[in-house]
Amino acid sequence: MLTKKTSKNQLTLPKEIVKEFPDICYFEAVVADRKIVLTPVKMKPVDVNLAPIRAKMEKLGISPADVSEAVKWARKRK
């Protein structure tokens, strides 16, 4: 199927393709072998993704204050 790049560097996906992804609003775009490859992405709330990380931090005894201190240490100029 043919699509055209606009003056604002945007592409419009043909209806035949979009109907295959009814619940998808976002696609990850990468270049592979001089081709543009779009992969559908379902966005999740940030809290959903962080729950396992927070549970592991608690299990390891790492507090939010520990994280803040680690960030300050990492950002120090040498």
BANUKOL-96044 format. One record per residue (C-alpha): residue in three letters; z, y, x. Coordinates in steps of 0.05 Angstrom, whole numbers. Layout:
BEGIN
+-----+--------+--------+--------+
|  aa |      w |      v |      u |
+-----+--------+--------+--------+
| ALA |      Z |      Y |      X |
...
+-----+--------+--------+--------+
This chain:
BEGIN
+-----+--------+--------+--------+
|  aa |      w |      v |      u |
+-----+--------+--------+--------+
| MET |      0 |      0 |      0 |
| LEU |    -17 |     69 |     24 |
| THR |     34 |    125 |     31 |
| LYS |     28 |    194 |     60 |
| LYS |     75 |    235 |    104 |
| THR |     87 |    304 |     74 |
| SER |     91 |    370 |    112 |
| LYS |    167 |    361 |    112 |
| ASN |    161 |    292 |    146 |
| GLN |    180 |    255 |     82 |
| LEU |    150 |    190 |     56 |
| THR |    146 |    170 |    -17 |
| LEU |    154 |     96 |    -29 |
| PRO |    105 |     67 |    -79 |
| LYS |    133 |     44 |   -147 |
| GLU |    114 |    -28 |   -133 |
| ILE |    160 |    -29 |    -72 |
| VAL |    217 |     11 |   -103 |
| LYS |    221 |    -35 |   -164 |
| GLU |    240 |    -92 |   -116 |
| PHE |    304 |    -53 |    -97 |
| PRO |    330 |    -24 |   -163 |
| ASP |    402 |    -12 |   -139 |
| ILE |    385 |     14 |    -70 |
| CYS |    385 |     88 |    -53 |
| TYR |    389 |     84 |     23 |
| PHE |    347 |     48 |     75 |
| GLU |    358 |     42 |    149 |
| ALA |    295 |     60 |    187 |
| VAL |    277 |     33 |    256 |
| VAL |    214 |     30 |    297 |
| ALA |    193 |    -39 |    321 |
| ASP |    127 |    -51 |    356 |
| ARG |    101 |     16 |    333 |
| LYS |    118 |     -1 |    260 |
| ILE |    169 |     32 |    215 |
| VAL |    216 |    -21 |    187 |
| LEU |    260 |     -3 |    127 |
| THR |    321 |    -45 |    112 |
| PRO |    359 |    -35 |     46 |
| VAL |    431 |    -12 |     55 |
| LYS |    485 |    -14 |      3 |
| MET |    536 |     40 |     16 |
| LYS |    609 |     22 |      9 |
| PRO |    670 |     68 |      4 |
| VAL |    702 |     81 |     72 |
| ASP |    768 |     50 |     50 |
| VAL |    734 |    -16 |     36 |
| ASN |    709 |    -21 |    107 |
| LEU |    775 |      1 |    139 |
| ALA |    822 |    -46 |    102 |
| PRO |    813 |   -105 |    151 |
| ILE |    820 |    -58 |    210 |
| ARG |    884 |    -27 |    183 |
| ALA |    913 |    -97 |    169 |
| LYS |    899 |   -119 |    240 |
| MET |    930 |    -55 |    268 |
| GLU |    992 |    -68 |    227 |
| LYS |    995 |   -140 |    251 |
| LEU |    990 |   -117 |    323 |
| GLY |   1043 |    -63 |    313 |
| ILE |    996 |     -5 |    323 |
| SER |   1016 |     57 |    285 |
| PRO |    973 |    118 |    265 |
| ALA |   1013 |    157 |    317 |
| ASP |    991 |    107 |    370 |
| VAL |    919 |    119 |    351 |
| SER |    927 |    194 |    354 |
| GLU |    958 |    189 |    424 |
| ALA |    902 |    143 |    447 |
| VAL |    850 |    193 |    422 |
| LYS |    885 |    251 |    458 |
| TRP |    888 |    210 |    522 |
| ALA |    814 |    191 |    517 |
| ARG |    793 |    263 |    506 |
| LYS |    832 |    291 |    565 |
| ARG |    789 |    325 |    617 |
| LYS |    794 |    295 |    685 |
+-----+--------+--------+--------+
